[in-house]
């Protein structure tokens, strides 16, 4: 080997070992000594088997080089190397040298050593952080979905069932001839299913969990009827019995039964809708002596819902959870 080659080897940041085919180390540069924690004089001229015996615990590293020496084939691997209490991760690349290469008459191997400890350690730390972050996100999603499903019995277990169906679909899709699904996309897709109803947190519970047409307004209507009946009875005591007062009281009592029936009915036919209009025309006497409609605009619309419990505006509010979910 000429002087120029030695200078080139010494200036390399990676470690260079020139090994003869009998396992004897012909040349080492300074980087090798730094990576392996051995002096160049300690390495040069020794056989790999001898070093292996002197430095127990690094069999994986030495065996990687020995395999290349005996097989006379190029090899590349990342191995662990123990230097005291420190563990390094080294990339070992062995390439065949022809006869005369590297100053070796019969040829040999050029072994390139790269210290990847910092890179691999950083990568492993990033993977661990990603696992922890993924676990945190999973727990967060579970809490949020639990909050969504706890708000109303109409949504109980809905999301969990959707995720189960989604998982089964992905499993089925992956076994279809000619079909595949990237494994790294599986978690994001299932996460999107978990969160597809997150916008329902924005929807008022009075609408999301509305069991009847009037909802919490039912008591208001019934209270209005009760007060009107009492006012008519007081008026009767004050003015004396009359057919008009009697008819008003009967109409109000009849209205009470109709409102209850309409409010809880599963479906309203034409006759039922007609009775809503009749109720809307009914007037209620107030303690102030004024007459007000039995039903306001909202109550009239709510009792006119043919099927279900939501008005057009309330249904639109529930459907808006899709938009809120997308924004989240």
C-alpha positions as CSV (number, residue, x, y, z in Angstrom):
1,X,0.0,0.0,0.0
2,X,1.4,3.4,-0.9
3,X,1.6,6.4,1.3
4,X,-1.3,8.2,-0.5
5,X,-3.7,5.3,0.2
6,X,-2.8,5.4,3.9
7,X,-3.4,9.2,4.0
8,X,-6.8,8.7,2.4
9,X,-7.8,6.0,4.9
10,X,-6.7,8.1,7.9
11,X,-8.8,11.0,6.8
12,X,-12.0,9.0,6.5
13,X,-14.6,9.7,9.3
14,X,-15.7,6.1,9.0
15,X,-13.5,3.3,10.3
16,X,-11.5,1.2,7.9
17,X,-10.1,-2.3,8.6
18,X,-8.1,-4.1,5.9
19,X,-8.2,-7.8,6.8
20,X,-6.3,-10.6,5.1
21,X,-8.1,-13.7,4.1
22,X,-6.6,-15.6,7.0
23,X,-8.3,-13.1,9.4
24,X,-5.2,-11.1,10.2
25,X,-5.7,-7.3,10.4
26,X,-3.4,-5.5,7.9
27,X,-4.4,-1.9,8.5
28,X,-6.6,0.2,10.7
29,X,-7.3,3.9,10.6
30,X,-7.8,6.2,13.6
31,X,-11.6,6.2,13.3
32,X,-11.6,2.4,14.0
33,X,-9.6,2.9,17.2
34,X,-12.1,5.6,18.3
35,X,-15.2,3.5,17.4
36,X,-14.0,0.3,19.0
37,X,-12.2,1.9,21.9
38,X,-8.9,0.1,21.0
39,X,-5.6,1.6,20.0
40,X,-4.4,1.0,16.4
41,X,-1.3,-0.8,17.7
42,X,-3.5,-3.2,19.6
43,X,-5.4,-4.0,16.5
44,X,-2.9,-4.1,13.7
45,X,-1.3,-7.5,13.1
46,X,-3.7,-9.4,15.2
47,X,-6.2,-12.0,14.0
48,X,-9.9,-11.4,14.5
49,X,-10.3,-14.7,16.4
50,X,-7.7,-13.5,18.9
51,X,-9.4,-10.2,19.4
52,X,-12.7,-12.0,19.8
53,X,-11.4,-13.9,22.7
54,X,-9.9,-10.8,24.3
55,X,-13.1,-8.8,24.0
56,X,-15.9,-11.1,25.1
57,X,-19.5,-9.9,24.7
58,X,-18.9,-8.6,21.2
59,X,-19.3,-12.0,19.4
60,X,-22.0,-10.5,17.1
61,X,-19.6,-7.9,15.8
62,X,-16.6,-10.1,15.3
63,X,-18.6,-12.9,13.8
64,X,-20.1,-10.5,11.2
65,X,-16.5,-9.8,9.9
66,X,-15.4,-13.4,10.2
67,X,-18.3,-14.6,8.2
68,X,-17.3,-12.2,5.4
69,X,-13.7,-13.4,5.6
70,X,-14.5,-17.1,5.3
71,X,-17.3,-16.7,2.8
72,X,-15.3,-14.2,0.7
73,X,-18.5,-12.4,-0.1
74,X,-19.6,-8.8,0.4
75,X,-21.8,-8.3,3.4
76,X,-23.6,-5.5,5.3
77,X,-25.3,-5.5,8.7
78,X,-26.0,-3.4,11.7
79,X,-24.7,-5.0,14.9
80,X,-24.4,-4.2,18.6
81,X,-21.0,-3.4,20.1
82,X,-20.3,-3.2,23.8
83,X,-17.7,-0.8,25.0
84,X,-17.6,-1.1,28.8
85,X,-21.1,-0.1,30.0
86,X,-21.9,1.6,26.7
87,X,-23.6,-0.1,23.9
88,X,-23.0,1.1,20.4
89,X,-24.8,0.3,17.1
90,X,-22.3,-0.2,14.2
91,X,-22.9,-0.6,10.6
92,X,-20.4,-3.1,9.2
93,X,-19.9,-3.4,5.5
94,X,-17.3,-5.8,4.1
95,X,-16.1,-5.8,0.5
96,X,-13.8,-8.2,-1.2
97,X,-10.4,-6.9,-2.3
98,X,-8.7,-8.5,-5.3
99,X,-5.1,-9.8,-5.0
100,X,-2.8,-6.9,-4.5
101,X,-5.6,-4.7,-3.2
102,X,-4.7,-2.8,-0.1
103,X,-1.2,-4.0,-0.4
104,X,-2.3,-7.6,0.3
105,X,-0.8,-10.1,-2.1
106,X,-3.6,-12.6,-1.9
107,X,-6.3,-10.0,-1.5
108,X,-8.6,-9.7,1.4
109,X,-11.5,-7.6,2.8
110,X,-12.0,-3.9,3.3
111,X,-14.3,-3.5,6.4
112,X,-16.1,-0.2,6.7
113,X,-17.4,0.7,10.2
114,X,-19.9,3.4,10.8
115,X,-21.1,4.4,14.2
116,X,-24.9,4.7,14.0
117,X,-25.4,4.9,17.8
118,X,-26.7,8.4,17.9
119,X,-28.9,8.0,14.8
120,X,-30.5,4.7,16.0
121,X,-30.9,6.0,19.6
122,X,-32.7,9.1,18.3
123,X,-34.8,6.9,16.0
124,X,-35.7,4.6,18.9
125,X,-36.6,7.5,21.1
126,X,-38.8,8.9,18.4
127,X,-40.5,5.6,18.0
128,X,-41.1,5.4,21.7
129,X,-42.5,9.0,21.7
130,X,-44.7,8.1,18.8
131,X,-46.0,5.0,20.6
132,X,-46.7,7.1,23.7
133,X,-48.4,9.8,21.7
134,X,-50.5,7.3,19.8
135,X,-51.5,5.8,23.2
136,X,-52.4,9.2,24.5
137,X,-54.5,10.0,21.4
138,X,-56.2,6.6,21.7
139,X,-57.1,7.3,25.3
140,X,-58.3,10.8,24.4
141,X,-60.5,9.5,21.6
142,X,-62.0,6.9,24.0
143,X,-62.8,9.6,26.5
144,X,-64.3,11.9,23.9
145,X,-66.4,9.2,22.4
146,X,-67.5,8.1,25.8
147,X,-68.7,11.6,26.4
148,X,-70.6,11.6,23.1
149,X,-72.3,8.3,23.7
150,X,-73.1,9.2,27.4
151,X,-75.0,12.2,26.3
152,X,-78.0,10.4,24.9
153,X,-79.3,6.8,24.9
154,X,-80.0,7.2,21.1
155,X,-76.2,7.2,20.5
156,X,-75.1,4.5,23.0
157,X,-72.5,2.1,21.5
158,X,-73.2,3.5,18.0
159,X,-69.5,4.6,17.5
160,X,-68.1,1.3,18.9
161,X,-70.4,-0.7,16.5
162,X,-69.2,1.5,13.6
163,X,-65.5,0.8,14.5
164,X,-66.2,-2.9,14.7
165,X,-67.9,-2.9,11.3
166,X,-65.0,-0.8,9.9
167,X,-62.4,-3.2,11.3
168,X,-64.2,-6.2,9.8
169,X,-64.4,-4.5,6.4
170,X,-60.7,-3.7,6.4
171,X,-60.0,-7.3,7.3
172,X,-62.3,-8.6,4.6
173,X,-60.9,-6.1,2.0
174,X,-57.3,-7.2,2.6
175,X,-58.0,-10.9,1.8
176,X,-59.7,-10.1,-1.5
177,X,-57.8,-11.2,-4.6
178,X,-55.7,-8.3,-6.0
179,X,-56.6,-6.0,-3.1
180,X,-54.4,-4.6,-0.4
181,X,-54.6,-1.9,2.2
182,X,-51.5,-0.1,3.6
183,X,-51.0,-1.1,7.2
184,X,-49.9,2.4,8.1
185,X,-53.3,3.7,7.0
186,X,-55.3,1.3,9.1
187,X,-55.0,3.3,12.4
188,X,-55.8,6.7,10.8
189,X,-58.9,5.2,9.1
190,X,-60.2,3.6,12.3
191,X,-59.5,6.9,14.1
192,X,-61.6,8.8,11.7
193,X,-64.4,6.3,12.4
194,X,-64.0,6.7,16.1
195,X,-64.3,10.5,15.7
196,X,-67.0,10.7,13.0
197,X,-69.6,11.8,15.6
198,X,-67.4,14.1,17.7
199,X,-69.5,17.1,16.4
200,X,-72.4,15.9,18.4
201,X,-70.8,17.4,21.4
202,X,-71.8,20.8,19.9
203,X,-75.5,19.8,19.5
204,X,-77.6,20.8,22.5
205,X,-78.7,17.9,24.6
206,X,-82.3,19.2,24.6
207,X,-82.3,18.5,20.9
208,X,-80.1,15.4,20.8
209,X,-82.1,13.7,23.5
210,X,-85.5,15.0,22.6
211,X,-87.9,12.1,23.4
212,X,-91.3,13.7,22.3
213,X,-92.5,16.4,19.9
214,X,-92.7,19.1,22.5
215,X,-89.8,17.9,24.6
216,X,-89.3,20.2,27.6
217,X,-92.0,22.5,26.3
218,X,-94.7,20.0,27.1
219,X,-94.9,21.1,30.7
220,X,-95.3,24.7,29.6
221,X,-98.3,23.9,27.4
222,X,-99.9,21.8,30.2
223,X,-99.3,24.6,32.7
224,X,-100.9,27.1,30.4
225,X,-104.0,24.9,30.1
226,X,-104.2,24.4,33.9
227,X,-103.9,28.1,34.6
228,X,-106.5,28.9,31.9
229,X,-109.0,26.5,33.5
230,X,-108.5,28.0,36.9
231,X,-108.9,31.5,35.5
232,X,-112.2,30.5,33.8
233,X,-113.4,28.9,37.0
234,X,-112.6,32.1,38.9
235,X,-114.4,34.1,36.2
236,X,-117.4,31.8,36.6
237,X,-117.5,32.5,40.4
238,X,-117.3,36.2,39.8
239,X,-119.7,36.6,36.8
240,X,-121.9,33.6,37.5
241,X,-122.4,30.4,35.5
242,X,-122.6,30.7,31.7
243,X,-122.6,28.4,28.7
244,X,-119.6,30.2,27.2
245,X,-117.4,29.6,30.3
246,X,-118.6,26.0,30.5
247,X,-117.6,25.4,26.9
248,X,-114.2,27.0,27.3
249,X,-113.4,24.8,30.3
250,X,-114.5,21.7,28.5
251,X,-112.5,22.7,25.4
252,X,-109.4,23.2,27.6
253,X,-109.8,19.9,29.4
254,X,-110.2,18.2,26.0
255,X,-107.1,20.0,24.7
256,X,-105.1,18.6,27.6
257,X,-105.8,15.0,26.5
258,X,-105.2,15.9,22.8
259,X,-101.9,17.5,23.5
260,X,-100.7,14.5,25.5
261,X,-101.8,12.1,22.7
262,X,-100.2,14.2,19.9
263,X,-97.0,14.7,21.8
264,X,-96.3,11.0,22.2
265,X,-97.8,9.5,19.0
266,X,-95.4,7.7,16.7
267,X,-97.1,9.0,13.6
268,X,-99.7,11.7,12.8
269,X,-102.3,11.2,10.1
270,X,-104.4,13.9,8.4
271,X,-107.0,13.9,11.1
272,X,-104.4,14.3,13.9
273,X,-102.8,17.2,12.0
274,X,-106.2,18.8,11.7
275,X,-106.7,18.6,15.5
276,X,-103.4,20.5,15.9
277,X,-104.8,23.4,13.9
278,X,-107.9,23.3,16.1
279,X,-105.7,23.5,19.2
280,X,-103.7,26.4,17.7
281,X,-106.9,28.4,17.4
282,X,-107.8,27.8,21.1
283,X,-107.4,30.8,23.4
284,X,-106.3,30.7,27.1
285,X,-107.3,33.2,29.7
286,X,-104.4,34.5,31.8
287,X,-104.4,35.9,35.4
288,X,-104.1,39.3,33.9
289,X,-107.4,38.9,32.1
290,X,-105.9,38.6,28.6
291,X,-106.4,35.8,26.1
292,X,-103.4,34.2,24.5
293,X,-103.1,31.3,22.0
294,X,-102.8,27.9,23.5
295,X,-99.8,27.1,21.3
296,X,-97.0,29.4,20.2
297,X,-95.4,29.1,16.7
298,X,-92.8,26.5,17.9
299,X,-95.3,24.4,19.8
300,X,-97.6,24.4,16.8
301,X,-94.8,23.3,14.5
302,X,-93.6,20.6,16.9
303,X,-97.0,19.0,17.4
304,X,-97.4,19.0,13.6
305,X,-94.4,16.7,13.0
306,X,-95.8,13.7,11.2
307,X,-93.0,11.3,12.2
308,X,-90.3,11.6,14.8
309,X,-89.7,14.4,17.4
310,X,-87.6,17.0,15.7
311,X,-88.7,20.2,13.9
312,X,-87.0,21.1,10.6
313,X,-84.7,23.5,12.4
314,X,-83.8,21.0,15.1
315,X,-83.1,18.3,12.5
316,X,-80.8,20.7,10.7
317,X,-79.0,21.4,14.0
318,X,-78.4,17.6,14.6
319,X,-77.2,17.2,11.0
320,X,-74.8,20.0,11.5
321,X,-72.7,17.7,13.7
322,X,-71.1,16.4,10.4
323,X,-69.8,19.9,9.7
324,X,-68.5,20.3,13.2
325,X,-66.8,16.8,13.1
326,X,-65.0,17.8,9.8
327,X,-63.8,21.0,11.4
328,X,-62.5,19.1,14.4
